[in-house]
Amino acid sequence: MTSTAPAPPRWSESQVLWLALALSAGAALSLGITRFAYGLLLPTMRTDLGWSYTLAGAMNTVNALGYLLGALCMPRLMQAYGSSRLLWLGAVLASVFMGLSGFFTDPAALLLQRLLAGSASALVFIAGGLLAARLGTVWPQRSGLVIGLYYGGTGFGIVLSALLVPQVLGWASEQPHGWAWAWWALALACGLATLVLLWPAGQLQGLAPPVAAAAAGVANPFRWRCFGYALAGYGMFGVGYIGYMTFVIALLREQGAGATAITVFYALLGLAVLASSRIWAGLLDRYKGGQVLALLNALLGLATLLPTLSAHWGVILLSGLLFGGVFLSLVASTTALVRHNLAPAAWGNGISAFTIVFAFGQMVGPTVVGLIADGPGGLARGMVFSALALWLGAVLAWRQQPLRPADLQRAAPPAPPAVPASGP
């Protein structure tokens, strides 16, 4: 006896969009707040606790390690709990670990909290991405918009952090370890996002995965060697971009930027993230090799270098707008590369490979930039390293050509089992 997949729910277009928008709270929580808001607290915590830049960077290195560990656990967790339950469970855990960070001053304890928060954020981001992809099957003509709304939630999280953290730091500046109040405020924001996620998690719980993605027993043609240049370019993106997101606020503070200026800068960066999916959509559809990955890496390198060349406010704003308008679309470019060059049955392993190299790059970047910043030249020289890493990634990605069936047949053995993750 054969079983058939249940028919998609008969939601209206407006209901699908509202569900996608609510689901985007997962991206806001997991990346916009749990990952990137730390950069706003770093200068104050470093001054108060006497940290080196190396230790400050290590906080985001272990967060990226936690994300990788969470991503690697996802296949087994998905079988046990399902996407909807992991979405809100991960959101609850991330909220708790963010709040606990306000109760410790010991570096080892804070490193542990960042590790655990990274693992929890992986559950949220990956489960939310899978649910967004399934939601897109309900309205296939606008599936790109549905998925774009989900990933755009990262921008909402960045904007919220920009509006919240400087204000709380200013209010608590006279308190002992006043930065703790910012962690608690961010934990509250994560808690509110968790409440928002309860609705889409419940609505999407019974939505079946696409048959093509769930097909078993189909030969997997993905080969690491065929995507070598693109994988290397994406790994360098992981090294370079996270150095900027970790230390750019500290650099602006060194250059004399006040709380209002930092709020404006970071909020505009987040708004640019929201707009980015529309800006680059045409290029992602048109090019089937590494051209888009190369172009966006090159633009990110320029955005990263600009604050080291001039402290003029116009240059700083241009850096933030350019960076925000590019970096998440670069993540999308690897998904597009996989979709253009592989059969649907191989997409999972292809995206998994890009996730793994990105995660390793993301772990290297903050600590290396911190080590450089502790030496002569300070943060500016560390940012130059990040820019060079991104430009090296651009050169490598440019060499990635579209694949032909013969390329896959001549290449090395298949990749290891898929990790259902993508991007940060």
C-alpha positions in Angstrom: 0.0 0.0 0.0 1.4 3.4 -0.9 0.9 6.6 1.1 0.3 10.0 -0.4 1.5 13.3 1.0 -1.2 15.5 2.5 -2.5 18.3 0.3 -1.1 21.8 1.3 -3.4 23.9 3.5 -5.7 26.3 1.7 -4.3 29.5 3.2 -4.8 32.8 1.4 -1.8 34.7 0.1 -2.1 37.2 3.0 -2.1 34.4 5.6 1.0 32.9 4.0 2.8 36.3 4.2 1.8 36.8 7.8 3.0 33.4 8.7 6.3 34.1 6.9 6.6 37.4 8.7 6.0 35.8 12.1 8.5 33.0 11.3 11.1 35.7 10.6 11.2 36.3 14.3 13.3 33.2 14.3 16.0 34.7 12.1 15.8 37.9 14.2 16.4 36.0 17.4 19.0 33.6 16.2 21.3 35.9 14.1 20.2 39.5 14.6 20.2 39.3 18.4 21.9 36.2 19.6 24.9 36.4 17.2 25.3 40.0 16.2 24.2 42.1 19.1 27.3 41.1 21.0 29.3 43.6 18.9 27.4 46.4 20.5 28.3 45.2 24.0 31.9 44.3 23.3 33.5 47.8 23.8 31.8 48.3 27.2 32.5 44.7 28.4 36.1 44.9 27.3 36.8 48.1 29.2 35.0 47.0 32.3 36.5 43.5 32.5 40.0 44.3 31.1 39.8 42.0 28.2 42.2 41.8 25.3 40.8 42.0 21.8 41.8 38.3 21.4 39.5 37.3 24.3 36.8 39.6 23.0 36.9 37.9 19.6 37.0 34.5 21.1 33.5 35.1 22.5 32.1 35.1 18.9 34.5 32.3 17.9 32.9 30.0 20.5 29.4 31.2 19.4 30.2 30.1 15.9 31.5 26.8 17.2 28.2 26.3 19.1 26.3 27.0 15.9 28.3 24.3 14.1 27.7 21.8 16.8 24.0 22.5 16.8 23.8 22.2 13.1 25.6 18.8 13.2 23.1 17.6 15.7 20.1 18.7 13.7 19.5 15.5 11.6 19.1 13.3 14.8 17.1 16.0 16.6 14.8 16.5 13.6 13.9 12.8 13.6 13.2 13.0 17.4 11.3 16.2 17.7 10.4 17.7 14.3 11.0 21.3 13.0 8.2 23.1 14.8 9.1 21.8 18.3 12.8 22.5 17.7 12.0 26.0 16.6 10.4 27.1 19.9 12.6 24.9 22.0 15.7 26.5 20.6 14.2 29.9 21.0 13.5 29.3 24.7 17.0 28.0 25.3 18.6 30.9 23.4 16.6 33.4 25.5 17.7 31.7 28.7 21.4 31.6 27.7 21.3 35.3 26.6 19.9 36.2 30.0 22.4 34.1 31.9 25.2 36.0 30.3 24.3 39.0 32.5 25.0 37.1 35.7 28.7 36.3 35.0 32.0 38.2 34.8 34.3 35.2 34.6 35.5 34.7 31.0 35.2 30.9 31.1 31.5 31.2 32.2 30.8 33.8 29.5 32.5 31.7 26.9 30.3 28.8 27.9 27.2 30.9 27.6 28.2 32.1 24.1 28.8 28.5 23.1 25.4 27.3 24.4 23.6 30.3 22.9 25.2 29.5 19.5 24.0 25.9 19.7 20.5 27.0 20.5 20.4 29.6 17.8 21.3 26.9 15.3 18.2 25.0 16.2 16.1 28.1 15.7 17.7 29.3 12.4 17.8 25.9 10.7 14.3 24.8 11.8 12.9 28.2 10.8 14.6 27.9 7.4 13.1 24.5 6.8 9.6 25.6 7.8 9.9 28.7 5.5 10.9 26.4 2.6 7.8 24.2 3.3 5.6 27.3 3.6 6.9 28.4 0.2 5.3 25.2 -1.3 1.9 26.5 -0.3 2.4 29.5 -2.6 5.0 28.3 -5.1 4.7 31.3 -7.4 6.1 33.5 -4.6 8.2 31.0 -2.7 11.2 33.3 -3.1 9.4 36.1 -1.4 8.3 33.8 1.5 11.9 32.6 2.0 13.2 36.1 1.7 10.9 37.4 4.4 12.2 34.7 6.7 15.9 35.5 6.2 15.1 39.3 6.2 14.2 38.8 9.9 17.9 39.1 10.6 17.7 42.7 9.7 14.8 43.2 12.2 17.0 41.7 14.9 19.9 44.0 14.0 17.6 47.1 14.0 16.1 46.2 17.4 19.5 45.6 18.9 20.7 49.0 17.6 17.8 50.7 19.2 17.9 48.8 22.4 21.5 48.2 23.5 23.0 51.7 23.4 20.0 53.1 25.3 20.3 50.4 28.0 24.1 50.9 28.3 23.6 54.6 28.7 20.9 54.2 31.3 23.0 51.6 33.3 26.3 53.3 32.9 26.6 54.2 36.6 25.7 50.6 37.7 28.4 48.0 38.5 28.8 45.9 35.3 26.0 47.9 33.7 26.4 45.9 30.5 24.6 43.1 32.3 21.3 45.0 31.9 21.8 45.0 28.1 22.1 41.2 28.2 18.8 41.0 30.1 17.1 43.4 27.8 18.2 41.3 24.8 17.0 38.1 26.6 13.6 39.8 27.0 13.6 40.7 23.3 14.4 37.0 22.6 11.5 36.0 24.9 9.1 38.2 23.0 10.3 36.7 19.7 9.7 33.2 21.1 6.1 34.1 21.9 5.7 35.3 18.3 7.1 32.0 17.0 4.5 29.9 18.8 1.9 30.8 16.2 3.8 29.8 13.0 5.3 26.8 14.8 1.8 25.5 15.6 0.3 26.3 12.2 3.1 24.7 10.3 3.6 21.6 12.4 1.7 19.3 10.1 3.0 20.7 6.8 4.8 17.9 5.0 8.3 18.4 3.5 8.6 18.6 -0.2 8.7 15.2 -1.8 11.8 16.0 -3.8 13.7 17.0 -0.7 12.6 13.9 1.2 13.2 11.3 -1.5 15.2 8.4 -0.4 17.5 6.1 -2.3 18.4 8.6 -5.0 22.0 8.8 -6.0 23.7 11.9 -4.7 25.9 13.6 -7.4 27.4 16.2 -5.2 31.2 16.2 -5.2 33.3 18.5 -3.0 36.0 18.8 -5.6 33.7 20.2 -8.2 32.8 23.1 -6.0 36.3 23.6 -4.6 36.8 27.2 -5.6 33.4 28.3 -4.4 33.8 26.4 -1.1 37.1 28.1 -0.5 35.7 31.5 -1.4 32.8 31.0 1.0 35.1 29.9 3.7 37.1 33.2 3.3 33.8 35.0 3.5 33.2 33.4 6.9 36.7 34.5 8.0 36.2 38.1 6.8 32.6 39.1 7.5 32.5 38.1 11.2 35.5 40.2 12.0 33.6 43.2 10.8 30.4 42.3 12.7 32.3 41.6 15.9 34.6 44.7 16.0 33.2 47.5 13.9 31.4 49.1 16.8 34.6 48.9 18.9 36.4 50.6 16.0 33.8 53.4 15.8 34.0 53.9 19.5 37.8 54.3 19.2 37.2 56.9 16.5 35.0 58.9 18.8 31.5 57.9 17.7 28.8 58.4 20.4 25.8 56.3 21.3 23.5 58.1 18.9 25.9 57.7 16.0 26.3 54.0 16.7 22.6 53.5 16.9 22.1 55.2 13.5 24.9 53.3 11.9 23.8 49.8 13.2 20.1 50.5 12.5 20.9 51.5 8.9 23.0 48.4 8.5 20.0 46.3 9.6 17.6 48.1 7.3 20.0 47.4 4.4 19.8 43.7 5.3 16.0 43.9 4.9 16.3 45.4 1.4 19.2 43.2 0.2 17.1 40.2 -1.0 15.4 42.4 -3.6 18.6 44.1 -4.7 20.5 40.9 -5.8 17.6 38.6 -6.8 18.2 39.1 -10.5 21.9 38.3 -10.4 21.2 35.1 -8.3 18.8 33.9 -11.0 21.1 34.8 -14.0 24.6 33.5 -13.1 25.2 29.8 -12.6 28.9 29.9 -11.6 30.8 31.7 -8.8 30.4 35.2 -10.3 27.9 36.5 -7.8 29.8 35.0 -4.8 32.9 36.8 -6.1 31.2 40.1 -6.7 29.6 40.2 -3.2 32.8 39.1 -1.5 34.6 42.0 -3.3 32.0 44.5 -2.2 32.1 43.3 1.4 35.9 43.7 1.4 35.4 47.3 0.3 32.8 47.9 3.0 35.1 46.4 5.6 38.1 48.6 4.5 36.2 51.9 4.4 36.2 52.6 8.2 40.0 52.1 8.3 40.5 54.7 5.6 38.4 57.6 7.0 36.4 58.4 10.1 34.2 60.8 8.1 30.6 60.1 9.0 29.5 59.7 5.4 32.2 57.1 4.8 31.1 55.2 7.9 27.5 55.2 6.9 28.4 54.0 3.4 30.3 51.2 4.9 27.4 50.0 7.0 24.8 50.4 4.2 27.1 48.5 1.8 27.8 45.7 4.2 24.2 45.3 5.3 23.1 45.3 1.7 25.4 42.5 0.7 26.3 39.9 3.4 23.1 37.9 3.7 22.7 37.9 -0.1 26.2 36.3 -0.3 24.8 33.4 1.8 21.9 33.1 -0.6 24.3 33.1 -3.6 25.7 29.7 -2.4 22.2 28.2 -2.2 21.6 29.5 -5.8 24.9 28.0 -7.0 23.8 24.6 -5.6 20.3 24.8 -7.1 21.7 25.8 -10.5 24.2 23.0 -10.7 22.8 20.0 -8.9 19.7 17.8 -9.0 17.2 18.5 -6.2 18.2 15.3 -4.4 21.7 16.7 -4.0 20.8 20.1 -2.7 20.9 19.0 1.0 24.5 17.7 0.7 25.6 20.7 -1.3 24.2 23.3 1.2 25.7 21.2 4.0 29.2 21.4 2.5 29.0 25.2 2.2 27.6 25.4 5.8 30.6 23.5 7.2 33.3 25.5 5.5 31.6 28.7 6.4 31.3 27.7 10.1 35.1 26.9 10.2 35.9 30.3 8.6 33.6 32.0 11.1 35.4 30.4 14.0 38.8 31.6 12.8 37.9 35.2 11.9 37.2 36.9 15.3 40.2 35.4 17.1 42.6 36.2 14.4 41.3 39.8 14.1 41.6 40.1 17.9 45.2 38.9 17.9 46.1 41.4 15.2 44.2 44.2 17.0 46.2 43.5 20.2 49.4 44.3 18.3 50.7 47.4 16.5 48.1 49.1 14.3 45.1 48.0 16.5 41.7 47.3 15.2 42.3 49.1 11.9 44.9 46.6 11.0 42.6 43.7 12.0 39.9 45.1 9.7 42.4 45.2 6.9 43.0 41.5 7.4 39.2 40.9 7.2 39.1 42.9 3.9 42.0 40.9 2.5 40.3 37.6 3.4 37.2 38.7 1.6 39.1 39.8 -1.5 40.9 36.5 -1.5 37.5 34.8 -1.3 36.4 36.9 -4.3 39.4 35.7 -6.4 38.8 32.1 -5.5 35.0 32.3 -6.2 35.6 33.9 -9.6 37.3 30.7 -10.7 34.2 28.6 -10.0 32.6 27.6 -13.3 29.1 26.2 -13.9 29.2 22.4 -13.8 28.6 19.9 -16.5 27.4 16.3 -15.9 30.8 15.1 -17.0 32.4 17.1 -14.2 30.4 15.4 -11.5 31.2 11.9 -12.9 35.0 12.5 -13.0 35.2 14.0 -9.5 35.9 12.5 -6.1 33.5 10.4 -3.9 30.3 11.9 -2.6 30.1 14.2 0.4 29.2 13.0 3.9 25.6 12.9 5.0 23.8 16.2 4.8 23.4 18.7 7.6 20.1 20.5 7.1 21.5 24.0 7.4 22.6 26.9 5.4 24.5 30.1 6.0 25.2 31.6 9.4 
